[in-house]
């Protein structure tokens, strides 16, 4: 498990999709990495202190890793 934790250490990560798996991923990674969040559903209002960014901001940041939630259709996003 130690090796798995180190691959995210200090990385710039985008989590796309803020359902259950996206929030779980955020909670796991927030202490290890610089995590940004994106969801195209504007009705999502989370009370956590998170880095929710816009689509225009995504294009300006060079992410090391992108985590796509299972509910996101990669062919239409």
Buried (B, 14 or more C-beta within 10 A) or exposed (E): EEEEEEEBEEBBBBBBBBBEBBBEBBEEBBEBBBBBBBBEEEEBEEEEEBBBBEEEEBEEEEEEBEBBBEEBEEEEE
